[in-house]
């Protein structure tokens, strides 16, 4: 049985003042949200994908690079890899990410990707493709659990939902119990650049009604035809109880640089010293 959080809780002395304020003032499931929107020039990303896919066994898409870049930045900014539990902050032991994939009948299925910071891009892409194949066939673990859940009477199902929400928000529990997916990851990553998607100008990421996955990263479709080159919108939603706006700006800046030039995640100096500034060797 796996226990996903480090104990004890993050000491109050190491919790930023404003985070302490939000922790005390906002009862669960309040949403003290900050959203940082920017754009990402994608000419470097497109060139990188062309180079990688020339030798990769699994087709690598922008969504896979986005997931890898978020995992990379979470490793460099560990303050984001935390959750709120009973008005205290706890560090996650692993860098895990929730990633929705489109299913057949009932919309997207949210998959749990573990140790994203340690997996090479090709391995991560192959894992995501495997999740997608299982979902399109209707035999993923998540879909099997959902079929059992839908057999319950609606009244019982509603009561179970509320009990699960209470357990995830207020009880330190092993990840094998209710809400095992959402209680094991700090971050939801959305890639909304699917074919036919319109340009994304503004976006307010929603959140689960719990205090585990407090970070959301969403990337929109690439727009071509701009004189400055192709670019895609990027939105990052963070929880003010966990980080402040200055930290959010640093995280978004590093993530943007990783997406502009994904090769920097493979360079030894980047792994040792963090993401270099744009234009650095």
N, C-alpha and C positions, 0 to 999 in steps of 0.2 A: 504494500500500500504506500503510495507516494504522498509526501507532504510538500507542497510546492513553494512554501515561503520560508525565508530564513527567520529564525528566532534568536534573540528577542526582537521587538519592534525597533525601528530607528529611534535613537534617543531624542528626547525633546530638545536637548541642547544642540543637536545637529539639524533640527527642523527649522527652516527659515521662518522669520517672524510672520510674514504674510501667509505662508502655508499654515502655520499654527492658528492664525486668525480664521482662515476658511475652515480648517478642521473643526474648530470649536463652534463656529457660527452656522455651518451648513449641515443640517441633518440629512442623512441618507434618504432617498437618492437625489439630493440636490445636484445642480449642474453648473458650478462656477466656471464657465467656459471661456477660453481664449481661442480665437481662430486667426491664424496668420496665412494670408493668401499671397502667392507670388507666381511668377511664370518661370519656366525652365527652357532655355534654348536646347533643342533636341538634335541638332546636327551631329554633335559628338556621340550621342546615344545611338543614333541610326548607324553611324559608321562603325561603332563598337559592335552592335548586333550583327551587322554584315560580316565583320571579321570573325566573331565568335561562332556564328552559325555555319561558317565554312568548314569547321572541324568538329562541331558538337554533335553527339549522338541524339540528344533531345533538342527540339526546336526551342530556342530561347526568345521570349517575347519581352516587350517593355515592362509588362506586369511582373515578370520574374526578376528583372533588374531592380524594379521598385522595391519588391520585397527584400531582396538582398541588401539594397542600400539602406533601408530602414533598420534591418538587423545590424548592419555595420555601424550605423550612427547610434543605435541603442547601446552598443558595446562601448562606444566612445563617450556617451552621455548617460551613465548609469542611473542618474536621478530620475530619468523618464521611465525606467524599468521598475516602477514601484506601483503599489495599489493602496487604496484606502480601505481599512478594515476597522470598524468600530472607532472612527475618528482618530486613528493612528496610521502612520505610514509604514509599509513593510516592503522590503526588497524582494523581488523574485530571484530565485536561484538560477533560472535559465532565461535566455532571450527567446521568448516564444511570440508568435504572431498569429492573429486570427485573419483568415483570408477567405472571402466569399467567392464561391464558384457557382455559375449558373446551372441549375438542375433542369429536370425535364418538365415537371408539372407544377410544383409549388414554389417556384422562384429559386433564389440562390440558397446554397447550403454553405454554412460557415465551417471551414476546415481549420484545424489547429496544426501549425507548423512549428516544430520544436528545434531549439538550438540553431536558429537561423544565422546567428553570427559566426558559427563554426563550419557551416556547409559551403562548399564551392558552388558557384552559380549553376554549373551544369547539373550537379546533384540536386540542387533545390528545384530547378526546372523540371527534372524527371519526377521528383516527388509530387509536384503540383499537377503534372499531367496524369499521374497515377490516381490522384484524388479525383480529377475530372472524369477519368474513364469510369471509375466506380460510381460516381454520382449520375452520369448519363445512363448507366445501366440500371440504376435504381437499387444497387446492392451495397451502398456504403454503410458504414456503422451508424452514421447519423440518421440516415433514412430508415434503417431498421428500428432504431429507438423511437423515431417519430411515429412509425406505424403502430407500435405498441401503445404509445402515448395517446394516439387518436382513438383508440378503442375504448378509452375511459369515458364515462359520462361527463358532459360539459361542466357540471357543478364540481365534480371531483377534480377535473382537470384544472379549473380555476383555482381551487384551494391548493392544489399541488404547486401551481405556478407561484402563488404567494409564499408558500412554505419554502420553495427553492430560493426565491429572492431573499427572504429573511436569512436563510442559511448562508448564502453567498456573501451577503453584506455584513452580517453580524457574528458569524461563527467561524473560528479557525478550524478548517476541516480538510481532510485529505482530498486530493484532486479526483480520486476515484468515485467520490460521491456526487450528488446533484450539482449541475452546473460545471462539470469538469472541464469543458472547453473554455468558457468565459472566465473561469476562476484561475486559469493557468497562464494567461497572457495579459500583458499590459497594453497591447496595441492591436487595433484593427486597421488593416491596409485595404483600401479600395482602389482598383484601377478601372476607371470609367471611360477608357478610350476605345471602347468597342466600335466596330464598324457601324456607321450611321449615326453615331452620337454627335449632337450639336456642340459647337464651341462652349466652353464652360467659363463664364464670367464671374459668377459668385456661387458659393456652395456653403451650406451650413451642415456639417456632418452630424448625423444623429448619433446616439449612443445607447448602449444597453442600459436598462434600468438597474444597473448595479455599479459598484465602485471598484471593479477589478480592471476592466479595459478602459482606462481613462484617456488614452492617446489614440487619435485617429489620423491617418495619412491618406489623402485622396488625390489622385492624379487624373486629369482630364485628357481628352484627345489632343493629338498633335495637330496644330494648324499650319498649313503651308500657304505660300503666297505672300507672306509678309516680307517687305524689303530687308528686314533684319534677319531673316531666316526662319525656319520652323521653330515653333515653341508650343509648350503645353502648360496648362494651369496646374498649380500645386497648392493644396490647402492642408494645413495641419491644425488640428484641434487638440488643445491640451487643457488640463484641469489645474486651476489656480491653487488648489490645495496641495498639489504635488510639485509644481514648478512655477517660476515667475516668467514674466514676459521677456526679460533679458535672456534667460535660459532658452526660452522657446525660439527667440531669434537666432541664437547660436546653433541650435539643432536644425532649424530650417535652412540656415546658410550652409551647414555641412552637408545636409541631405541634397540640397540643390547642386552643390559642386559634385557630389557623387553621381548624380543623374546626368549632369553635363559631360562628365568624363568618367565613366564607370571603371576605366582601367586603373584609376588611382586606388581603388580598393584592393588591387592585386600587388601594389608596389610595397616592398619591404619598409620603406621609410614612412609610408602612410600608416601601416600597421603599428609601427613603433611610436610614431609621434602624433598620430591623429590625421585628420583630413587636411591636406595642404591648401593654401589659398589658391584661388584661381590664377592660372598662369605660372604657378611654381613648378620647378622641375621635378 
